[in-house]
């Protein structure tokens, strides 16, 4: 006897923007191929929009558009939220959970700000909550961290998780462009928004860092727990100095666990040109994970864009639709750990301090005394001779951020220093 046909799994898409349009296209074009993977047919039952009269991409069927989100959610089994922002996305997802619907989202800002509330609502309803596309676009990262590495002990995550900033810094490095010129080019190519603040000031990367830290360390880490510093202060001189020292400048998201607790931070950093992250060019993303048993793992690929991100969304849709069709449920929130979430001052890192100093005997010794007075060891010194003024680049040994920051504060007022030109952390060595 043949197995009885499984009921159709009904899918609703909220928000046909750049990613949503590609998700709709893939659902329609590959429905026959997706059905065997799900174990049942997939049917796109509607697309929620705020204005159904607006012109849309030709792949969006106009007869599926609706301005009634509540009614659309009611007749769906799987709700795919691709609107972005906090509201009304939060309210609509909560209403979907209340109705027992599975939810797939790419909304990193919402998860970082309201993750606990969403996880609790999903658990109360016994519903799936998947969000692979919320971190690093097409790169399979969320699932490996919360499932494949669930039996391991993740110690550190070091990653490039924002394509816009990586493109800007890469163009400054590879082509010698100034920051403003590289950013304008990124905007012209569609890598950066007209208002690039979320990217260049690190807000986007910070939201992703909070999500990754929560998954990796099995505890709730909020956006407020993440130290954030953007790339807008990076200069051509910083990039040139890095290159001369066999390093590149990258905006990194870093989550670390130690006996003292957890630190999560986003900031520009100098990365040795021998590190895998140094070779990540253009708008690509890459994440390096250090685990106790698995060792070092590298995830690399397209971190943004309509089709790449839609690929991650489709993977989630197939997973939750399969659970609807044949039974089962995805992983729940794992938040049993009670590690202290530490402030940035408690992080251990290295500094590269670039300064101008008088070009005369004894200056270097006086500068070294400042470092020693705060217990910060000097690893290397590069001196660039000048006419009465010399350039000095000092790289430190690893030390607490509080001691390093205090050292720089004293250098800024020291008689032996004309000016502290820049301070960049060193990571990945």
C-alpha positions in Angstrom: 0.0 0.0 0.0 1.2 3.5 -0.8 1.8 5.9 2.0 -1.0 8.5 2.3 -0.2 11.9 1.0 0.9 14.5 3.6 -1.2 17.6 3.9 0.2 20.8 2.3 2.3 23.0 4.5 1.1 26.6 4.0 3.7 29.4 4.1 3.1 33.1 4.6 5.8 35.8 3.9 5.7 39.1 5.7 7.6 41.7 3.8 8.6 41.3 0.1 11.8 43.4 0.3 15.1 42.5 -1.3 15.3 39.2 0.7 11.6 38.5 0.7 11.3 38.9 -3.0 14.0 36.3 -3.5 12.4 33.9 -1.0 9.1 34.2 -2.9 10.9 33.5 -6.2 12.6 30.4 -4.8 9.4 29.1 -3.2 7.6 29.4 -6.5 10.3 28.2 -8.8 11.5 25.2 -6.8 8.2 24.1 -5.2 8.4 20.6 -6.9 12.0 20.1 -5.8 11.3 21.3 -2.2 8.3 19.0 -1.6 10.4 15.7 -1.4 12.8 17.4 1.0 9.9 18.6 3.2 7.9 15.4 2.9 4.8 17.4 1.8 3.9 20.1 -0.7 4.7 23.7 0.1 2.1 26.3 -0.7 2.8 30.1 -0.6 -0.6 31.3 0.7 0.0 35.0 0.9 2.5 37.9 1.2 1.9 40.7 3.7 2.6 44.3 2.5 1.7 47.7 4.0 0.6 49.0 0.6 -0.8 46.5 -1.9 -1.1 49.1 -4.7 2.7 49.8 -4.8 4.7 48.6 -7.8 6.6 45.3 -7.0 9.1 43.1 -8.6 7.6 41.0 -11.4 8.2 37.8 -9.5 5.7 38.8 -6.8 2.2 37.5 -7.7 -0.1 40.4 -7.1 -3.0 38.1 -6.3 -1.1 36.9 -3.2 -0.6 40.4 -1.7 -2.6 41.3 1.4 -2.6 44.2 3.9 -4.3 42.0 6.5 -1.4 40.4 8.4 -3.6 38.8 11.1 -5.8 36.9 8.5 -2.7 35.8 6.6 -1.0 34.4 9.8 -4.3 32.6 10.7 -4.3 30.6 7.5 -0.6 29.7 7.5 1.5 26.9 9.1 4.8 28.7 8.7 5.3 32.5 9.0 8.4 34.0 7.4 9.1 37.4 8.8 11.4 39.5 6.5 10.1 43.0 7.3 13.1 44.0 9.5 12.9 46.5 12.4 11.3 46.0 15.8 7.6 46.8 15.2 5.3 45.6 13.8 7.6 42.5 13.3 7.7 41.7 17.1 3.9 41.9 17.5 3.3 39.8 14.4 5.8 37.1 15.4 4.3 36.9 18.9 0.8 36.6 17.4 2.1 33.8 15.1 3.5 31.9 18.1 0.3 32.5 20.1 -1.5 30.7 17.2 0.9 27.8 17.3 2.7 28.8 14.0 6.3 28.1 13.2 8.4 31.2 12.6 11.4 31.8 10.4 13.0 35.3 10.5 16.2 37.1 9.3 15.6 39.9 11.8 18.8 40.2 13.8 17.9 43.5 15.4 14.7 42.1 16.8 16.4 38.9 18.1 19.1 40.9 19.8 16.6 43.2 21.4 13.8 40.8 22.3 15.2 37.3 21.9 14.2 36.1 25.4 10.6 37.2 24.9 10.5 35.5 21.5 12.1 32.2 22.7 9.7 32.0 25.6 6.7 32.6 23.4 7.9 29.9 21.0 8.5 27.4 23.9 5.1 28.2 25.4 3.4 27.4 22.0 5.6 24.4 21.3 6.5 26.1 18.0 9.7 26.2 16.0 11.8 29.4 15.8 14.5 29.5 13.2 16.8 32.4 12.3 19.8 31.2 10.3 19.7 34.2 8.0 19.9 36.7 11.0 23.7 36.2 11.2 26.1 36.2 8.2 23.6 35.8 5.4 24.1 32.6 3.4 26.8 31.2 5.7 25.5 28.2 7.7 26.5 29.5 11.1 23.6 29.5 13.6 22.8 25.8 13.1 26.4 24.6 13.5 26.7 26.7 16.7 23.5 25.7 18.3 23.3 22.1 17.0 26.6 20.7 15.6 28.7 22.1 18.4 26.1 21.6 21.1 28.3 18.9 22.7 31.5 21.0 22.6 32.8 23.8 24.7 33.1 27.0 22.5 35.8 29.2 23.9 35.9 32.1 21.4 34.2 33.4 18.3 36.1 35.9 16.1 34.4 37.1 13.0 33.8 39.5 10.2 30.0 39.7 10.2 29.3 42.9 8.3 29.9 43.0 4.5 29.7 46.8 4.2 32.5 47.5 6.6 34.6 44.7 5.2 34.2 46.1 1.7 35.2 49.6 2.8 38.2 48.5 4.8 39.3 46.1 2.0 39.2 48.9 -0.6 41.2 51.2 1.7 43.8 48.4 2.0 43.9 47.0 -1.5 43.5 50.2 -3.5 44.6 52.9 -1.1 41.2 54.7 -1.1 40.3 57.1 1.7 37.4 56.2 4.0 34.9 58.6 2.5 35.7 57.5 -1.0 35.5 53.8 -0.2 32.2 54.3 1.6 30.7 56.2 -1.3 31.7 53.4 -3.6 30.0 50.9 -1.3 26.8 52.9 -1.4 27.0 53.2 -5.2 27.3 49.4 -5.5 24.4 48.8 -3.1 26.6 47.4 -0.3 25.8 50.3 2.0 22.6 52.1 2.7 22.1 55.9 2.1 22.4 56.2 5.9 25.3 53.7 6.6 25.3 54.3 10.4 24.1 50.9 11.4 26.9 49.3 9.5 29.9 51.6 9.9 29.3 52.4 13.6 29.0 48.7 14.4 25.3 48.4 15.3 24.6 45.6 12.8 27.7 43.6 13.9 26.8 44.1 17.6 23.4 42.6 17.1 24.9 39.5 15.4 27.6 39.3 18.1 24.9 39.2 20.8 23.1 36.4 19.0 26.2 34.3 18.5 27.4 34.8 22.1 24.0 33.7 23.4 24.0 30.5 21.3 27.7 29.7 21.9 27.7 30.2 25.6 24.2 29.0 26.4 23.1 32.1 28.1 21.3 35.3 27.3 23.5 38.1 26.0 21.7 41.3 25.0 22.7 44.1 22.7 23.4 46.3 25.7 26.0 43.8 26.8 28.1 44.3 23.6 30.9 46.9 23.5 30.6 48.7 20.2 33.1 50.8 18.2 32.8 51.5 14.5 35.2 52.2 11.6 34.5 55.8 10.9 37.7 57.0 12.6 40.0 54.6 10.6 42.4 56.6 8.4 44.6 55.9 5.4 47.6 56.2 7.8 46.1 53.4 10.0 45.8 51.2 7.0 49.3 52.0 5.7 50.9 51.4 9.1 49.1 48.1 9.4 50.3 47.0 6.0 53.9 47.9 6.8 53.6 45.7 9.9 52.1 42.8 7.9 48.6 43.4 9.3 45.2 44.4 8.0 42.4 46.4 9.6 39.1 44.5 10.0 35.9 45.2 12.0 35.6 42.2 14.2 32.9 40.7 16.4 34.5 38.9 19.3 32.8 36.8 22.0 35.1 35.1 24.6 34.5 32.9 27.6 36.9 32.6 30.5 36.8 31.5 34.1 35.8 35.1 35.0 32.9 35.3 32.6 31.9 36.3 29.1 32.9 39.4 27.1 31.3 40.4 23.8 32.7 43.3 21.7 32.7 44.8 18.2 35.5 47.1 17.1 38.2 47.6 14.5 41.3 45.5 15.0 44.6 44.7 13.5 44.8 41.1 12.2 48.1 39.5 11.1 48.1 38.9 7.4 48.8 35.2 8.1 45.4 34.8 9.9 42.5 33.3 7.8 40.4 36.4 8.4 43.0 38.6 6.8 42.2 37.1 3.4 38.5 37.9 3.5 37.9 40.4 0.8 35.1 42.5 -0.6 31.7 42.2 1.0 32.3 38.6 2.2 31.9 37.5 5.8 33.9 34.9 7.8 33.7 33.6 11.3 36.4 31.7 13.1 35.3 29.6 16.0 37.6 28.1 18.6 36.2 25.1 20.5 37.7 22.8 23.1 37.4 19.5 21.2 36.8 20.6 17.6 39.6 23.1 17.6 39.5 25.9 15.0 36.6 26.1 12.6 36.2 28.6 9.7 32.9 29.6 8.1 33.2 31.8 5.0 30.8 33.1 2.3 28.4 35.7 1.2 27.2 37.7 4.2 24.4 39.7 2.6 22.4 40.2 -0.5 18.9 39.0 -1.6 19.7 35.6 -3.1 22.4 34.5 -0.6 20.3 35.5 2.4 17.2 33.9 0.8 19.1 30.6 0.6 19.5 30.6 4.4 15.8 31.5 4.8 14.7 28.6 2.5 16.8 26.2 4.5 14.9 27.2 7.6 11.6 26.9 5.9 12.4 23.4 4.7 13.4 22.4 8.3 10.3 23.7 10.1 8.0 22.6 7.3 9.4 19.1 7.6 8.6 19.1 11.3 5.0 20.1 10.4 4.7 17.4 7.8 6.3 14.4 9.5 6.7 15.4 13.1 9.4 16.7 15.3 10.6 20.0 16.6 13.8 22.1 16.3 16.1 23.0 19.1 14.8 25.2 22.0 16.6 28.0 23.6 19.6 26.8 25.6 20.2 29.4 28.4 21.2 27.3 31.4 24.6 28.9 31.9 25.2 31.6 34.6 28.5 33.1 33.4 28.9 36.7 34.4 28.7 39.1 31.4 31.7 41.3 31.9 32.3 44.9 30.9 34.8 45.9 28.2 37.3 46.9 30.9 37.6 43.2 31.8 38.5 42.0 28.3 42.1 41.0 27.6 43.6 42.3 24.3 46.6 44.0 22.8 47.0 47.5 21.7 48.9 49.1 18.9 49.5 52.8 19.8 50.7 55.1 17.1 52.0 58.5 18.3 54.2 61.4 17.4 57.0 62.2 19.8 60.0 64.6 20.0 62.9 63.2 18.1 65.5 63.4 20.8 67.3 61.0 23.2 65.5 59.7 26.2 62.0 60.0 24.8 61.5 56.3 24.2 62.6 55.5 27.8 60.0 58.0 29.2 57.3 56.5 27.0 58.2 53.0 28.1 57.9 54.1 31.7 54.3 55.0 31.2 53.5 51.5 29.9 55.4 49.9 32.8 53.6 52.1 35.4 50.3 50.4 34.4 51.8 46.9 34.2 51.5 46.8 30.4 54.4 45.0 28.6 55.8 46.2 25.3 56.2 43.6 22.6 57.6 45.7 19.8 58.5 49.2 18.9 58.7 50.8 15.4 60.3 54.2 15.1 59.9 56.4 12.1 62.5 59.2 12.0 61.4 62.7 11.2 62.6 66.3 11.3 62.3 67.1 15.0 59.3 64.9 15.4 59.4 61.1 15.2 56.6 58.5 14.6 56.4 55.8 17.2 54.2 52.6 17.0 54.2 50.5 20.1 52.5 47.0 20.2 51.8 45.7 23.7 51.5 42.3 25.2 48.0 41.1 26.1 46.6 42.9 29.1 43.3 43.9 30.6 41.5 46.6 28.6 41.3 48.8 31.7 45.1 48.9 32.1 45.6 49.5 28.4 43.1 52.3 28.3 44.7 53.9 31.4 48.1 53.7 29.7 46.8 55.6 26.6 45.1 58.2 28.8 48.4 59.0 30.5 50.3 59.1 27.2 47.9 61.7 25.9 49.0 64.1 28.6 52.6 63.0 28.8 55.3 65.6 28.1 57.2 63.0 26.0 54.3 62.7 23.6 53.2 65.3 21.1 50.0 63.4 20.1 48.5 59.9 20.3 47.4 59.5 16.6 45.5 56.3 16.8 44.9 53.3 19.0 43.9 49.9 17.5 43.5 46.6 19.2 45.4 43.6 17.9 43.5 40.3 17.5 43.9 36.9 16.0 47.6 36.4 16.7 
